[in-house]
Amino acid sequence: MPVERFFDTNILLYAYDSDAGEKRAVASRLVASALREPTRTAISVQVLQEFFVNFTRSGQSDAIAATLIDDFSAWKIVANTHELFLEGLQAKARWQ
């Protein structure tokens, strides 16, 4: 099933960063919308891993990070593969 959104790690981090100002406001709206409509959003295992590392490195607890990752897991989870990478390059070329 195609999705409309694919989140990068930074969007997730900004959504929970109280010092991110307007970036937090925008990212929070995007994440909240995606959580309301989970079938329209995808995320990769790599993004989940990067979120965990950077979120906890910023001083947040592993437990909070795990809870958020559980919430994000309502979205389609995409495994990073060589084939997926090549598909991304092809999609990028189509949009240039």
N, C-alpha and C positions, 0 to 999 in steps of 0.2 A: 504494500500500500504506500503510495507517495505521501510525503509529508510537506507541510508548508514552511516549517521552521526547523533549523538545525542550530543548536546553541554552541557557541564557542565558550571556552572556560572563562574568559573575561566577563562575559555577560552574567554568568552565574556569580562570579566573585563580586562584581559591582552591585548586584541585587542585594547583597548582604553586608556591604561595606558602608558603615555609617558616616565615613569621611568622604564618600564619593560624590556628594552633591547631586547635580543634575543627572550624572551618569547613573547614580543609584535609582533615581526616580524613574528613568526610562527603563533600565534593566528590571526593576521590580515589577513594572507594569507588564513587560514582556513575559517574565517568568510566571506571574500570577495568571495571565491569560493562557499560557501554555498548560499550567496545572489544571485550569478549568476545562481545557479541551486537549487532553493528553494524546489522543489519536492523531493529532495534527502536528506533532512535534517529535523530533528524533535527537538523540545525543549519542556520542561514542563512548566506548569504554575508556579511551584515552582522556576524554574531557572529564569524566567522573574521577579518574585517578588524579589528574592535574588539579581539579577542584579540591579534592581531599587534601593533597599536599599543601597547596597554597592557603587554603582556608585555615587549616590547623597551624601552619607556620605563622599566620597572622595573630595567633593567640587564642583562637577558638578551640573548643574541646573536640576530641575525637567523637564523642557521643553526639554532639550537635551536628557535626559533619556527617556522621552516619545516618542520622534522622533525615537530613536534607537529601542525601544521596538516595535514601529509600523513597522519598517523595519524587525525586527526579526519575526514579526507575519506573514510574507510570508511563513514561515516554518510550518510544521505540528505541531499543538499545542496539547500536550498530558496532560490530566488531571491526577493528582496524585490520584490513588485509591489503595485500599488494593490489588486488583487483579493485578494491574500493578506492585506493589512491589513484589508480589509473583512470577510473571513472570520474573522479574529481577533477583531474587534469583536463579530461575531455569536456566536462561541463564548463570549466573555466574558459577554455578556448571558444566555446559556443557563445559566451557572454561578452567576449572582447570585441 
